[in-house]
Amino acid sequence: MARYTMSVRTEMAPEDAFAYLSDLSNFDEWDPGISRAEQVEGAGPGEGAIYELDASGTTFRYVVEQFDPPRSITARARSTILSSVDTVTVEPDEEGPGSIVTYDADLTLNGILRIGDPILKLAFDRVGDRSAAGLTEKLDGRRIR
């Protein structure tokens, strides 16, 4: 399993940060690894909404499994090769008027391919760093973890 976690302190109000990040169709605006992000089922963000995200030639179909505004969202995707669980948590910033946004992504190779998880972890760290930089910039924030 490859896991990438990062947190950003932003001046954005928790409700606004959650509204933006809970709509997975926005992911291509800040994650350079996503070439297309589109909601294909559901009427806006919420539990059961389905999004298709294209990354490195693979389409991931994310299903929102947990939706708790304005606090957290968890979405799961599975392709023939990989499974991904992404969780976004938004908390009020105790040091100011904004919020702390934490993005946590778990990526696992499926089946017998799991033997390659240590190699996946190395690659995922580089991809995660680019995504973290994009998210930090989009939220006009500062990375704290």
N, C-alpha and C positions, 0 to 999 in steps of 0.2 A: 504494500500500500504506500502511495505517495501522498503526503499531506502538506498543505501549505496554508499557513494562517498569518494574517496581518491585520493591524488596526491603524485607523486614521482618526486623528482629531480634526474636526471641521467646525466651522462657524454655522453650518447648516443646522436648522432645527431638526430634532429627531423625526418629527412627522414628515418633513420634507425629504430628508435623507432616506427614510424608509419608503416613501412613495416612489422615489426615483429608483432605488435598488430592488424593490419588490417587483418591478416590471422588467422581467428578464429581456424584453425586447430592446432595452437600453444597453445591454452588455457590450454590443459592438461599438458603442460610443467611447468606452474607456478601456476595453480589453483588446489589445492589438492582435491577439491570437484568434479573435472571433471575426469572421468576415461577413456573417449574416446572423441576425437574431430577429425572430419573428414569432408572435403569438399565433398558434394555429388552432387552438380550442379555448373556449371561455371568453368572457366579456370583461377583459381587464384582469389585473392581478387578483389572485385569490387561490384558495385551496382548490385543487383539481385543474387549474389552468395548465395548459400545455404549450411549451415553446420549442421551436427548433433553432438550434445554434450550430452554425458551421464553423468548424475549427480544424485547420490543417487537412482539409479534404474529407473530413468525416462530419456527418450530421448527427448531432446529439439531440434526442427528444427528451426534454426535461419536463417532468411532472411535478407540480408544486404539491408537496405532501403535508406541509405544515405552514400555516399563515397566521401570524399573531401580530397585527398592527398595533402600535408602531414599533414593535419590539424585534420580531424575528420572522424569517422565512427560510424554509428548507426545500430544496428541489433535488430530484434524483433523475439521473439519465443512465441509459445502458445502450452500448453499441455492441457489435459482434466481438470487439476486442476489449473495450474498456467499460467500467462502471464509474460513475461520478456522483458524489453527494456534495452539494454546495449549500452552505448555511451563511446567511447574513444576519448579524445581530446589531441593533442600534440601541444605544443607551444615552441618556442625557449626560452631558459633560459636567461633572461636579465642579470643575474649575472655571466654567464659563457658560455662556448662553447656548452653545452649540451642542454637538454630540460626538460620541465615539462610535465609529463604525468598524465592526470586525467582520472580515471575510474569511471563511474556513472552507477549504476544498479538500475532499478526499478522492483520490483517483486510484483505482485498482484494476489491474489486468484480470481478465476473466479466464476461468478454467486453468488449463495447464500452463497458460502464459504467465501465471502468477510468479513463476520462477524468475521472471524478468523484472519484478517489482523494484529491486534495488537500483537497477539502471533507470527505470522510469522515474524514481525519486530524484535522481541527479538532473534529468531533463526537466522535470516538473518544477524544480526549484528555479531554474532559469526562466521558464515560462511564467511562473508565479511572480518573479521579480518584475517582469515587464508589465504584467497585469496590475500589480500593486502600484507601480509608478503611474500608470494610467488612471487608476482609481483615485489616487492621492491628488493628481492634477485636476481631475474632473470635479472632485469635491472641494477643490481649492483648500486642501488641508495639509496636514503634516503627519507623516508616518511616525507612529510611536512604538510599534512592535512589528 
